[in-house]
Amino acid sequence: MSDRGWFGRKTEAVQSDEMTQDAFLALMQKFVDGVVACDGAKVAACFTPDGVYRDIFYGDSQGHEAIKNLIENSFHRDAGNFKWDLHEPVVQNGVGYVRFICSYESKFPEVAGKRAVFEGVSVLKVKDGLLSEYHEVVNHATGLAKMGFAAERIRQILLHEADKLAERPETASHL
C-alpha cells in the first residue's frame, strides 16, 4: 500500500483490522438499532472501552457510560420516533464509511413534533471488531430548516460546526 494520497501528499498509515463487509454491516445495524430503540447499552457495546462517539450536536462522548448517556439522556430527551437507514457500507484497513438517511420527531419546544430528515456519512475507525471512533459528516441544515428552526439558530449551529472543523489537525493547512 502506498503512503501517498491524492496529489502525492504523504498520508497516515492505517492498521488493518481485517473486518469483513458483512461483519461491519452487522455492527452498524446493531448500532442503529440501539439508537432507534433508546438502548444506550446496545450502542455502547459496539465501541471499544475507550471508544469515542463524536456527535455533530452534542460533541464527544468517550467510553461506554458516556455513550450510553448520550443515547438515553440526550438523543431521546430531545427527539423521538427515530428512523435510521444504512446505505453502501464499506470497511477496509480499519476505516469504515456508511451513507445514511435518518429522521426523528423533535421535542424542542419551538419545533416540537416536527420531523427532521438528514442525509450523511458515518466515518468510523474499527479496532478488534468494534468501533474505536465514530463521527458524521451530515447535511443537517436542510433538516433543521424543514423543521422550521429560525435562520439565526441554524446559523449558530453551522458556525459551531465550522469552528469544530477548524480545530481539527487535518484542517490546519486549509486555513
MIKEPA-954814 format. One line per 3 residues: their letters; for each residue x, y, z of C-alpha. Coordinates in nm, 2 decimals. Layout:
<atoms>
A	X Y Z; ...
</atoms>
This chain:
<atoms>
MSD	0.00 0.00 0.00; 0.13 0.34 -0.10; 0.19 0.61 0.16
RGW	0.10 0.88 -0.09; -0.26 1.01 -0.11; -0.42 1.24 -0.36
FGR	-0.18 1.47 -0.53; 0.12 1.28 -0.39; 0.09 1.41 -0.03
KTE	0.21 1.17 0.24; -0.08 1.00 0.42; -0.10 0.84 0.76
AVQ	-0.08 0.46 0.75; -0.38 0.28 0.89; -0.35 -0.05 1.07
SDE	-0.56 -0.33 0.91; -0.84 -0.48 1.12; -0.95 -0.73 0.86
MTQ	-1.31 -0.68 0.94; -1.54 -0.83 0.67; -1.80 -0.61 0.50
DAF	-2.08 -0.84 0.64; -1.94 -0.80 1.00; -1.91 -0.42 0.95
LAL	-2.27 -0.40 0.83; -2.39 -0.62 1.12; -2.20 -0.40 1.37
MQK	-2.35 -0.08 1.22; -2.70 -0.23 1.22; -2.67 -0.31 1.59
FVD	-2.55 0.05 1.65; -2.85 0.19 1.46; -3.10 -0.05 1.62
GVV	-2.97 0.07 1.96; -3.01 0.43 1.88; -3.36 0.39 1.74
ACD	-3.47 0.18 2.05; -3.31 0.42 2.30; -3.08 0.13 2.41
GAK	-2.77 0.31 2.51; -2.60 -0.01 2.64; -2.65 -0.17 2.30
VAA	-2.49 0.13 2.12; -2.20 0.14 2.38; -2.14 -0.23 2.32
CFT	-2.05 -0.15 1.96; -1.75 0.05 2.09; -1.41 -0.03 2.24
PDG	-1.40 0.06 2.61; -1.22 0.39 2.53; -1.42 0.45 2.21
VYR	-1.54 0.80 2.11; -1.87 0.90 1.96; -1.83 1.24 1.81
DIF	-2.18 1.38 1.76; -2.24 1.69 1.55; -2.49 1.84 1.80
YGD	-2.37 1.70 2.14; -1.99 1.68 2.10; -1.77 1.40 2.21
SQG	-1.87 1.11 2.44; -1.59 0.88 2.53; -1.63 0.54 2.70
HEA	-1.93 0.31 2.74; -2.10 0.50 3.02; -2.08 0.84 2.83
IKN	-2.20 0.68 2.51; -2.49 0.52 2.69; -2.58 0.85 2.85
LIE	-2.56 1.03 2.51; -2.82 0.80 2.36; -3.06 0.77 2.66
NSF	-3.03 1.12 2.81; -2.96 1.35 2.51; -3.08 1.19 2.19
HRD	-3.41 1.06 2.33; -3.46 1.37 2.56; -3.46 1.60 2.25
AGN	-3.61 1.37 1.99; -3.83 1.06 1.94; -3.97 0.82 1.68
FKW	-3.62 0.77 1.52; -3.57 0.60 1.19; -3.22 0.53 1.05
DLH	-3.14 0.35 0.73; -2.79 0.25 0.62; -2.67 0.25 0.26
EPV	-2.34 0.14 0.09; -2.13 0.04 0.39; -1.76 -0.01 0.32
VQN	-1.48 -0.11 0.55; -1.11 -0.15 0.47; -0.79 -0.13 0.67
GVG	-0.96 -0.03 1.00; -1.17 0.25 0.85; -1.54 0.23 0.76
YVR	-1.78 0.46 0.59; -2.16 0.42 0.55; -2.41 0.66 0.40
FIC	-2.73 0.71 0.60; -3.07 0.87 0.59; -3.21 0.93 0.94
SYE	-3.51 1.11 1.08; -3.68 1.19 1.40; -3.95 1.40 1.56
SKF	-3.82 1.69 1.75; -3.90 1.75 2.12; -3.76 2.11 2.12
PEV	-4.04 2.34 2.21; -4.01 2.57 1.91; -4.04 2.28 1.67
AGK	-4.20 2.00 1.88; -4.35 1.72 1.68; -4.19 1.83 1.35
RAV	-3.99 1.56 1.17; -3.63 1.62 1.07; -3.47 1.43 0.79
FEG	-3.09 1.42 0.74; -2.85 1.26 0.50; -2.49 1.20 0.59
VSV	-2.19 0.97 0.60; -2.06 0.80 0.91; -1.69 0.78 0.93
LKV	-1.56 0.51 1.17; -1.24 0.37 1.30; -1.26 0.00 1.37
KDG	-1.04 -0.19 1.62; -1.07 -0.56 1.72; -1.42 -0.58 1.56
LLS	-1.56 -0.27 1.74; -1.58 0.10 1.68; -1.29 0.30 1.83
EYH	-1.42 0.63 1.68; -1.74 0.74 1.52; -1.81 1.08 1.36
EVV	-2.05 1.20 1.09; -2.05 1.44 0.80; -2.41 1.55 0.78
NHA	-2.61 1.79 0.58; -2.81 1.89 0.88; -2.91 2.24 0.77
TGL	-3.18 2.10 0.54; -3.34 1.91 0.82; -3.33 2.20 1.06
AKM	-3.47 2.44 0.80; -3.75 2.19 0.71; -3.85 2.16 1.07
GFA	-3.88 2.54 1.10; -3.58 2.64 1.31; -3.52 3.01 1.29
AER	-3.25 3.12 1.04; -3.03 3.26 1.32; -3.05 2.94 1.52
IRQ	-2.94 2.74 1.21; -2.66 3.00 1.15; -2.53 2.95 1.51
ILL	-2.53 2.57 1.47; -2.34 2.59 1.14; -2.09 2.84 1.28
HEA	-2.03 2.60 1.57; -1.97 2.32 1.33; -1.73 2.54 1.13
DKL	-1.54 2.62 1.44; -1.51 2.24 1.52; -1.38 2.17 1.17
AER	-1.12 2.45 1.20; -0.99 2.29 1.52; -0.91 1.96 1.36
PET	-0.54 1.90 1.27; -0.62 1.79 0.91; -0.78 2.13 0.85
ASH	-0.48 2.35 0.95; -0.32 2.37 0.61; -0.66 2.50 0.47
L	-0.68 2.80 0.69
</atoms>
